[in-house]
């Protein structure tokens, strides 16, 4: 029996050691089944990584999740997990062109190797509501506008698809990034205008948007 994948719309490229899922920074990703956390580490390439050995996979075929934003919501080594348990949050640590979750299987570190153990048409079920199934308490954060989240996902997938097409193929991506930067800037201006409506509840959201604007600008520079 194959395990469900973390999100829809996986992406890859020739020579890749696994599969990537483009998602907004801070998006929680979840365990694919029953298993145990065997390793947490930070590497130059993978950034913040967590490894899980699932009961359904052969011994030694641990599943690694890379480029996590931080150790927030990340269970400790030895923690037992079930399908839907939060493992961490999507980020862009290590060698990364933008926020995404890289997943690979130890001993089978190719895209084809990944699909030996995961089902491309089955996505992880919703998070269990029982306290026992969640290793750490979850604090909800404001989400990005749905349209902007979709735009970031499309941009990141386009980057993977066009890496080998040559310089001219980046023009459409750069245009999308420019539009997104402008939209994010308008949101920040609206926040500054409304800060006087109450206490500093807008400060955290504004800070997150500032970080996101910087990330998008960096992606735009890298695409040129």
C-alpha positions in Angstrom: 0.0 0.0 0.0 1.4 3.4 -1.0 1.3 6.5 1.3 -0.6 9.7 0.4 1.4 12.7 -0.7 1.6 16.0 1.4 0.0 18.3 -1.2 -1.4 18.4 -4.7 0.6 19.5 -7.8 4.0 17.9 -7.2 6.9 19.2 -9.3 10.4 17.8 -10.2 13.2 18.2 -12.7 15.9 15.9 -14.3 18.3 14.5 -11.7 16.1 15.5 -8.8 16.5 13.4 -5.6 12.7 13.5 -4.8 9.6 15.6 -5.4 8.8 19.3 -4.6 5.5 20.8 -3.5 5.3 24.6 -3.9 3.4 26.1 -1.0 3.4 29.5 0.8 5.9 29.9 3.5 4.5 28.8 6.9 2.1 26.2 5.5 1.9 23.2 7.8 2.7 19.8 6.3 1.6 16.5 7.8 2.7 12.9 8.3 1.6 10.4 5.6 0.8 7.6 8.0 1.9 5.8 11.2 5.6 6.1 12.0 8.2 7.7 14.1 10.5 10.8 13.8 14.1 9.5 13.5 16.1 12.6 12.8 16.1 16.4 12.8 19.0 18.3 11.4 20.1 21.4 9.4 22.2 21.0 6.3 23.6 23.5 3.7 21.5 22.0 0.9 18.4 20.8 2.6 18.1 23.5 5.3 16.0 22.4 8.2 15.0 18.8 7.7 13.0 16.2 9.5 13.0 12.4 8.8 10.2 10.0 9.5 10.3 6.2 9.2 6.8 5.0 8.3 5.6 1.6 9.4 4.3 0.9 5.9 7.7 1.3 4.3 10.7 -1.0 4.4 13.2 -0.6 7.2 15.7 2.1 6.4 13.5 3.8 3.8 13.0 6.9 5.9 11.2 9.9 4.4 13.0 13.3 4.5 11.2 16.6 4.4 13.5 19.6 3.6 13.7 23.4 3.5 11.4 23.8 6.6 11.0 27.4 7.7 11.9 26.7 11.3 11.4 24.0 14.0 7.9 25.4 14.9 5.4 22.6 15.2 8.2 20.1 14.6 8.0 16.9 16.8 11.1 15.7 18.5 13.1 12.6 17.6 11.3 9.5 18.9 7.8 11.0 18.6 5.2 8.6 17.2 3.0 10.2 14.5 -0.1 9.2 12.6 -1.5 10.4 9.3 -2.3 14.1 9.6 0.1 14.8 12.5 1.8 18.2 11.8 5.5 17.7 11.1 6.6 21.3 10.5 6.1 24.3 8.2 7.1 24.9 4.6 10.0 27.3 4.1 13.0 28.1 1.9 16.0 27.2 4.1 19.1 25.7 2.5 19.5 25.7 -1.3 16.1 26.8 -2.4 14.6 29.1 -5.1 11.5 29.8 -3.0 9.1 28.3 -0.4 8.4 24.7 -1.1 8.5 21.3 0.6 11.1 18.8 -0.8 10.4 15.2 0.0 12.7 12.2 -0.7 13.1 8.6 0.4 16.4 7.3 1.8 18.0 4.7 -0.4 15.6 5.7 -3.3 16.6 9.3 -3.8 15.2 9.9 -7.2 11.8 11.1 -8.4 11.0 7.6 -9.6 12.1 6.2 -6.2 9.7 8.6 -4.4 6.7 7.3 -6.5 7.5 3.7 -5.6 6.2 4.5 -2.1 3.7 7.4 -2.6 0.4 7.5 -4.4 0.1 10.6 -6.7 -3.7 10.6 -6.6 -4.1 10.4 -2.9 -3.4 13.4 -0.6 -3.0 13.3 3.2 -6.4 13.5 5.0 -7.3 16.4 7.2 -5.6 16.9 10.5 -7.0 14.7 13.3 -8.8 16.7 16.0 -7.7 14.5 19.0 -5.1 16.0 21.3 -3.1 12.8 21.4 -2.4 12.8 17.6 -0.8 16.3 17.6 2.6 16.4 19.3 2.6 20.1 19.8 -0.1 22.8 20.2 -1.0 24.6 17.0 -1.2 28.4 16.9 -3.1 29.7 13.9 -1.6 32.5 11.8 -3.2 34.8 9.3 -3.1 33.4 5.8 -2.2 35.2 2.7 -4.8 36.2 0.2 -5.9 33.1 -1.7 -5.1 34.8 -5.1 -1.6 35.7 -4.0 -1.0 32.3 -2.5 -2.0 30.7 -5.9 0.3 33.1 -7.8 3.3 32.2 -5.6 2.6 28.5 -6.2 2.3 29.0 -10.0 5.5 31.1 -10.1 7.5 28.5 -8.2 6.3 25.7 -10.4 7.1 27.7 -13.5 10.7 28.2 -12.3 11.1 24.4 -11.9 9.6 23.8 -15.4 11.8 26.4 -17.1 15.2 26.0 -15.5 16.7 24.7 -18.7 14.8 26.8 -21.3 17.3 29.7 -21.4 17.3 33.3 -20.3 14.4 34.5 -22.5 12.0 32.0 -20.9 12.0 33.9 -17.6 10.2 37.0 -19.0 6.7 35.8 -18.1 7.8 34.8 -14.6 9.4 38.2 -14.0 6.2 39.9 -15.1 4.2 37.9 -12.7 6.6 38.6 -9.8 6.4 42.3 -10.6 2.6 42.3 -10.4 2.7 40.3 -7.1 5.2 42.7 -5.6 2.9 45.7 -6.5 -0.1 43.9 -4.9 1.8 43.1 -1.7 2.9 46.7 -1.5 -0.7 47.9 -1.7 -1.6 45.6 1.1 1.2 47.0 3.3 0.1 50.6 2.6 -3.5 49.6 3.6 -2.1 48.2 6.9 -0.2 51.3 7.7 -3.3 53.4 7.1 -5.4 51.2 9.5 -2.8 50.9 12.3 -4.5 53.9 14.0 -7.8 52.0 14.3 -6.7 50.1 17.4 -3.7 48.6 19.3 -0.7 47.1 17.5 -2.6 44.1 16.2 -1.5 44.9 12.6 2.2 44.9 13.4 2.7 41.1 13.1 0.8 40.9 9.8 2.8 43.9 8.4 6.1 42.2 9.4 5.1 39.0 7.7 4.2 40.9 4.5 7.5 42.7 4.7 9.4 39.4 4.8 7.2 38.1 1.9 7.9 41.2 -0.2 11.7 40.7 0.3 11.4 37.0 -0.7 9.5 37.8 -3.9 12.0 40.5 -4.8 14.8 37.9 -4.3 13.0 35.4 -6.5 12.6 38.1 -9.2 16.3 39.0 -9.1 17.2 35.3 -9.4 15.0 34.9 -12.4 16.9 37.5 -14.4 
